[in-house]
Structures are given as structure tokens and as C-alpha cells.
């Protein structure tokens, strides 16, 4: 019986700089991760009142918000 990681850690970047990280279930949809990231208390100060141009998600690794 193998032990499977139920959660993965995803680094959250804003304009290429790491601002936070979240643990998410391994099977979570990309859309849900994007919603969670934008509500993260460490990320909000970096994106508030700014236009989000792109959100780049590298599955299971990192998500980068470009403002």
C-alpha cells in the first residue's frame, strides 16, 4: 500500500516574486486554485486596486499573478 500525498503545496507569485503559498487538495480544479489565490491574505495587498493581466498556473508547482 502506497502513501499518496492528498495535498500539494503551491507557491503564489505576484509579478514573479513569491508572496505566499497554499496547500490544496491534489485533485482541485485550476479555476478553484485561481479563486483561492486571489483571496489569500498575503496576496491581496499586492493585487488590490490593480488590473490582473494574466494568471499563469504551472500545475502542482506555482501560480503567478501578473498585474
DRENPA-3360 file (N, C-alpha, C; in nm, 2 decimals, always signed):
BEGIN
1 = XXXXXXXX = +0.08/-0.12/+0.00/+0.00/+0.00/+0.00/+0.09/+0.12/+0.00 ~ +0.07/+0.21/-0.10/+0.15/+0.33/-0.11/+0.08/+0.45/-0.04 ~ +0.16/+0.53/+0.02/+0.11/+0.65/+0.08/+0.11/+0.76/-0.03 ~ -0.01/+0.82/-0.05/-0.02/+0.92/-0.16/-0.05/+1.05/-0.09 ~ +0.03/+1.15/-0.14/+0.00/+1.29/-0.09/-0.13/+1.34/-0.13 ~ -0.22/+1.37/-0.03/-0.35/+1.42/-0.06/-0.35/+1.57/-0.10 ~ -0.24/+1.64/-0.05/-0.23/+1.78/-0.07/-0.10/+1.81/-0.14 ~ -0.10/+1.92/-0.21/+0.02/+1.97/-0.27/+0.04/+2.12/-0.23;
9 = XXXXXXXX = +0.16/+2.16/-0.22/+0.19/+2.30/-0.18/+0.22/+2.37/-0.31 ~ +0.15/+2.49/-0.32/+0.17/+2.57/-0.44/+0.22/+2.71/-0.40 ~ +0.33/+2.75/-0.46/+0.38/+2.88/-0.43/+0.30/+2.98/-0.51 ~ +0.27/+3.09/-0.45/+0.20/+3.20/-0.51/+0.29/+3.32/-0.54 ~ +0.30/+3.36/-0.66/+0.39/+3.47/-0.70/+0.30/+3.58/-0.75 ~ +0.35/+3.70/-0.73/+0.29/+3.82/-0.79/+0.40/+3.89/-0.87 ~ +0.38/+3.90/-1.00/+0.49/+3.95/-1.09/+0.62/+3.88/-1.07 ~ +0.62/+3.75/-1.05/+0.74/+3.67/-1.04/+0.81/+3.67/-0.91;
17 = XXXXXXXX = +0.75/+3.73/-0.80/+0.81/+3.73/-0.67/+0.72/+3.65/-0.58 ~ +0.78/+3.55/-0.50/+0.70/+3.47/-0.42/+0.64/+3.56/-0.30 ~ +0.51/+3.55/-0.29/+0.44/+3.63/-0.19/+0.37/+3.54/-0.08 ~ +0.34/+3.42/-0.12/+0.27/+3.33/-0.03/+0.28/+3.19/-0.08 ~ +0.21/+3.10/-0.01/+0.20/+2.96/-0.05/+0.07/+2.90/+0.01 ~ +0.01/+2.81/-0.06/-0.11/+2.74/-0.01/-0.10/+2.59/-0.03 ~ -0.17/+2.52/+0.06/-0.18/+2.38/+0.04/-0.32/+2.35/-0.01 ~ -0.32/+2.27/-0.12/-0.45/+2.24/-0.18/-0.46/+2.09/-0.21;
25 = XXXXXXXX = -0.59/+2.04/-0.21/-0.60/+1.90/-0.25/-0.55/+1.87/-0.39 ~ -0.49/+1.75/-0.40/-0.42/+1.72/-0.53/-0.51/+1.72/-0.65 ~ -0.64/+1.70/-0.63/-0.73/+1.70/-0.75/-0.82/+1.82/-0.77 ~ -0.77/+1.93/-0.71/-0.85/+2.06/-0.71/-0.85/+2.11/-0.86 ~ -0.96/+2.17/-0.91/-0.96/+2.23/-1.04/-0.88/+2.36/-1.04 ~ -0.82/+2.39/-1.16/-0.74/+2.51/-1.17/-0.82/+2.63/-1.14 ~ -0.94/+2.64/-1.18/-1.03/+2.75/-1.16/-1.04/+2.78/-1.01 ~ -1.06/+2.68/-0.93/-1.07/+2.69/-0.78/-0.94/+2.75/-0.72;
33 = XXXXXXXX = -0.83/+2.70/-0.77/-0.70/+2.75/-0.72/-0.69/+2.90/-0.75 ~ -0.72/+2.94/-0.87/-0.72/+3.08/-0.90/-0.80/+3.17/-0.81 ~ -0.92/+3.12/-0.78/-1.01/+3.19/-0.68/-0.95/+3.20/-0.55 ~ -0.89/+3.09/-0.50/-0.83/+3.08/-0.36/-0.71/+3.18/-0.35 ~ -0.63/+3.18/-0.46/-0.51/+3.26/-0.46/-0.55/+3.41/-0.44 ~ -0.65/+3.45/-0.52/-0.69/+3.59/-0.51/-0.75/+3.63/-0.38 ~ -0.79/+3.54/-0.30/-0.84/+3.57/-0.16/-0.74/+3.55/-0.05 ~ -0.62/+3.51/-0.09/-0.51/+3.49/+0.01/-0.47/+3.62/+0.08;
41 = XXXXXXXX = -0.47/+3.62/+0.21/-0.44/+3.75/+0.28/-0.30/+3.80/+0.25 ~ -0.21/+3.72/+0.22/-0.08/+3.77/+0.18/-0.07/+3.82/+0.04 ~ -0.16/+3.79/-0.04/-0.16/+3.82/-0.18/-0.24/+3.95/-0.21 ~ -0.35/+3.97/-0.13/-0.44/+4.08/-0.15/-0.37/+4.22/-0.16 ~ -0.27/+4.25/-0.07/-0.21/+4.38/-0.07/-0.13/+4.40/-0.20 ~ -0.09/+4.30/-0.27/-0.01/+4.31/-0.39/-0.10/+4.32/-0.52 ~ -0.23/+4.28/-0.50/-0.32/+4.29/-0.62/-0.43/+4.39/-0.61 ~ -0.45/+4.44/-0.49/-0.57/+4.53/-0.47/-0.56/+4.65/-0.55;
49 = XXXXXXXX = -0.67/+4.69/-0.61/-0.68/+4.81/-0.70/-0.58/+4.80/-0.82 ~ -0.54/+4.68/-0.86/-0.46/+4.66/-0.98/-0.54/+4.57/-1.07 ~ -0.51/+4.59/-1.20/-0.57/+4.50/-1.30/-0.49/+4.37/-1.31 ~ -0.55/+4.26/-1.30/-0.48/+4.13/-1.32/-0.48/+4.10/-1.47 ~ -0.36/+4.11/-1.52/-0.34/+4.09/-1.67/-0.35/+3.94/-1.70 ~ -0.28/+3.86/-1.63/-0.27/+3.71/-1.65/-0.25/+3.64/-1.52 ~ -0.30/+3.52/-1.52/-0.27/+3.42/-1.41/-0.21/+3.30/-1.48 ~ -0.09/+3.27/-1.45/-0.02/+3.16/-1.51/+0.00/+3.05/-1.40;
57 = XXXXXXXX = -0.06/+2.93/-1.43/-0.06/+2.82/-1.34/+0.03/+2.71/-1.39 ~ +0.13/+2.67/-1.32/+0.21/+2.55/-1.35/+0.16/+2.44/-1.26 ~ +0.08/+2.35/-1.31/+0.01/+2.25/-1.22/+0.10/+2.19/-1.12 ~ +0.06/+2.19/-0.99/+0.13/+2.13/-0.88/+0.25/+2.20/-0.83 ~ +0.28/+2.32/-0.89/+0.41/+2.38/-0.85/+0.39/+2.53/-0.81 ~ +0.34/+2.61/-0.90/+0.34/+2.75/-0.88/+0.23/+2.82/-0.96 ~ +0.18/+2.93/-0.90/+0.09/+3.01/-0.97/+0.14/+3.16/-0.97 ~ +0.14/+3.22/-1.08/+0.20/+3.36/-1.09/+0.09/+3.45/-1.14;
65 = XXX = +0.06/+3.56/-1.06/-0.04/+3.66/-1.10/+0.04/+3.78/-1.16 ~ +0.01/+3.82/-1.28/+0.07/+3.93/-1.34/-0.02/+4.05/-1.34 ~ +0.03/+4.15/-1.27/-0.06/+4.27/-1.26/+0.01/+4.39/-1.33;
% end
